[in-house]
Amino acid sequence: MTLLQESPTYNKLFPCDPVATSKYLTAAIGNGVCPHIVAVHSGDIVGVISYSLDGSFSDNKCAVLGEIFAYSAYRFTPVGRMLVWAAMDLAKGDGAVAMHIPIAGGHEAVPTLKNLFRKFGAEEIGVIMRKVL
């Protein structure tokens, strides 16, 4: 919920709903469609990353980043790097040959996220667009 509340890009159109979020997480994590990797420190969740696999057009799978989040006290610490490393490693083990990393604008962390993924060898290849209906 904190992830969504901190994102002005999404919060205007998609107000946070704890019940809907719980249903999504139960379904996505429960059936393995969207693995979520959770960072824990002293028994508290401090960050999360998720991805899904897309093999729609090829036998080669592409991992698609879902969420990445670290609580503000854990930003600029190894938490983010370890989450990214773990997601990329697990996705590769799941058969992915690449990871698409959509980063929506409007969040203050965008420059930091772009820098983080560049350190892992990611490059910008496109644009995310949206039309409000």
C-alpha positions in Angstrom: 0.0 0.0 0.0 2.9 2.4 0.8 4.3 1.8 -2.7 1.0 2.9 -4.3 0.5 5.8 -2.0 3.9 7.2 -2.8 3.4 7.1 -6.6 1.5 10.1 -7.9 1.4 8.5 -11.3 -0.9 5.7 -10.1 -2.5 7.1 -7.0 -4.8 9.6 -8.9 -6.4 6.9 -11.0 -5.9 3.8 -8.9 -6.6 4.7 -5.2 -5.2 2.2 -2.8 -7.7 -0.6 -1.8 -6.3 -3.0 0.9 -8.9 -5.6 0.0 -8.1 -5.6 -3.7 -4.4 -5.6 -2.9 -4.8 -8.6 -0.7 -6.8 -10.5 -3.3 -4.2 -9.7 -6.0 -1.2 -10.8 -3.8 -3.0 -14.0 -2.7 -3.7 -14.9 -6.3 -0.4 -13.8 -7.8 1.9 -15.3 -5.1 -0.4 -18.3 -4.4 -0.3 -19.7 -8.0 3.3 -18.7 -8.7 2.4 -16.5 -11.7 4.1 -13.5 -10.2 6.9 -14.3 -7.8 7.4 -11.8 -5.0 10.8 -11.6 -3.3 10.6 -9.9 0.1 13.5 -8.3 2.0 13.2 -8.7 5.8 15.3 -6.9 8.5 14.8 -7.7 12.2 11.5 -9.4 11.4 10.1 -6.5 9.5 9.4 -6.3 5.7 11.6 -3.6 4.3 11.3 -4.1 0.6 9.8 -6.2 -2.2 10.3 -6.9 -5.9 8.2 -9.0 -8.2 8.2 -10.2 -11.8 6.2 -12.3 -14.2 7.3 -14.4 -17.2 6.0 -13.6 -20.7 6.4 -16.2 -23.4 3.6 -14.9 -25.6 5.5 -14.6 -28.8 8.5 -16.9 -28.4 9.8 -20.0 -26.8 12.3 -17.6 -25.0 10.7 -16.1 -22.0 11.0 -12.5 -20.9 10.7 -11.5 -17.3 8.7 -8.4 -16.7 9.3 -6.4 -13.6 6.1 -5.9 -11.6 6.9 -3.9 -8.4 10.0 -2.8 -6.7 9.9 -1.0 -3.4 12.0 -0.3 -0.3 10.8 1.7 2.7 12.5 5.1 2.8 14.8 4.1 5.7 16.2 1.3 3.5 16.7 3.3 0.3 20.3 3.9 -0.7 21.3 0.7 1.2 22.1 -2.7 -0.3 18.4 -3.8 0.0 17.5 -2.6 -3.5 20.5 -4.1 -5.1 20.0 -7.4 -3.4 16.3 -7.5 -4.5 17.2 -6.7 -8.1 20.0 -9.3 -8.1 17.7 -12.0 -6.6 14.9 -11.2 -9.1 17.2 -11.4 -12.1 18.8 -14.6 -10.8 15.5 -16.3 -10.1 14.0 -15.1 -13.5 17.0 -16.5 -15.3 16.5 -19.8 -13.4 12.9 -19.7 -14.6 14.1 -19.6 -18.2 14.0 -15.9 -18.9 16.6 -14.6 -21.4 15.8 -10.9 -20.7 14.0 -8.7 -18.2 11.8 -5.8 -19.2 11.9 -3.1 -16.5 9.0 -0.6 -16.9 9.6 2.5 -14.8 6.7 4.9 -14.7 7.5 8.6 -14.4 6.3 10.9 -11.6 7.9 9.2 -8.6 10.8 10.9 -7.0 12.8 7.6 -7.1 12.8 7.4 -10.9 16.4 8.7 -11.4 17.7 6.4 -8.6 15.9 3.4 -10.1 17.2 4.0 -13.6 20.7 4.2 -12.1 20.2 1.0 -10.1 19.2 -1.0 -13.1 21.9 0.5 -15.3 24.4 -0.9 -12.8 23.0 -4.3 -13.6 23.5 -3.7 -17.4 20.0 -2.5 -18.3 19.5 0.0 -21.0 16.6 2.2 -22.0 14.7 0.7 -24.9 11.3 2.4 -25.0 8.7 4.6 -23.5 5.7 3.9 -21.2 2.6 5.7 -22.4 -0.9 6.0 -20.9 -4.2 7.4 -22.0 -6.7 8.1 -19.3 -10.1 6.8 -20.4 
